[in-house]
Amino acid sequence: QGEYGQAARGSLHKNIELFTSRVKDLGLSEYMLPAKAAVRCCEIGGNKRVRSLSSELRKAGYDVKPILSPTVPRGRECLRFSLHAFNSESEIREVLTILARLLKQN
């Protein structure tokens, strides 16, 4: 609430906009499920592939959770990005750049 809450909400909205923009710029739109919220899902497909990508992102310092079947239907496995007000612009840019590179390799 108050001034701090207003600033945090503003930062979060800015981070969501940056994330959305970078997804488009990096050609990742085909993987992202439509959303305007702070939790974004990147549908990859395949438990093994999603686990591998999550592991690589974790090694780079990013906590991107794998969502695996049977939690989601087979073939709809995804990475879950949870954006926060305290994420930096460079963190958002870097995690998506790494993801784009990894997807091109696989």
N, C-alpha and C positions, 0 to 999 in steps of 0.2 A: 504494500500500500504506500501511498504518499509519493514523495519525490523519487525515492529509490526504486519503488515498484514501477513507476512510469518510465524511468530510465532503463530498467531491465527489460520491460516489454518492448521498448523502442529498439534496444540492441538485438533482442530476439527476432523481431520482425525484419530488421536489417540483415541478420544472418540468414533467415529463411529466403529473403530476396536474393542474396548473394549465392546461396546454394542453388537455387532454381536457375539463376543466370549461368552459373558455371556448368551445371548439368547440360544446358543447351549448348554452350560454347564448346564443350568437350565431346559432344555427340553421344551423350549418355541417356538422352530422353527416352529411347526405346526400352531401356531397362527400368526406368523409374515409374512406379505406380503414381497416378495423378493424386496430388495432395497439396494443400496449402498450409499444412500443419508443421509443427516442429519435429515430428517423427516421420521419416521418409523411408520408403522401402524400395530397394533396388532388386528387382526380380531377376535371378540368375538361372535358377533351375539346377537341380542335382545336389544332393547333400554333400557329396565329396567336393564338388567345385566350390560351393558356398563356404564350406569349412576351410578350404585352402585359401580362398580370397580373404576371409576373416582373419586367418592366421597371419597372412602377409601384411595386412593392414595393422594388426596388433604389433607385429615386429617393428613397424614404422612408428609406433606410438599412438595408434588410434584404436579406441574401443568400439568397434563396429560389430554388432552382434549378428551371428548367423541364426536365421529362423529356418528350421529344417522340417521335413516331413517326418512324422505324421502331424506335427503342429499345423502345417499348411499342406494342401494337397500336393501329391507328388508332381514334380515339374514346375511348381510355383515357389520353390525355396528361394529365400531372399536374404539380403543384408539389411539390417535395420540401423539407420542413422538417426541418432537423437541429438538434435541441435539444442543449444543452450545460449542464454544471453552472454555467457562468459567465453564462448568460442571466439577465437581471433579470426580475422579475415584470412591470414596466412594459413591457419589450420584448415579452414574450409577449402581454400584453394588447393593446398597440398594433398589432402586426403582424396579429393576428387581426381586430381592429376594422377596420383598413384593408382587409383581404381581404374581409370581409363587405360593406363599403361598395362595393367594386369589383364584387363579384359581383352586387349589386343593381342597379348601373348598367348592367351588360352583360346 
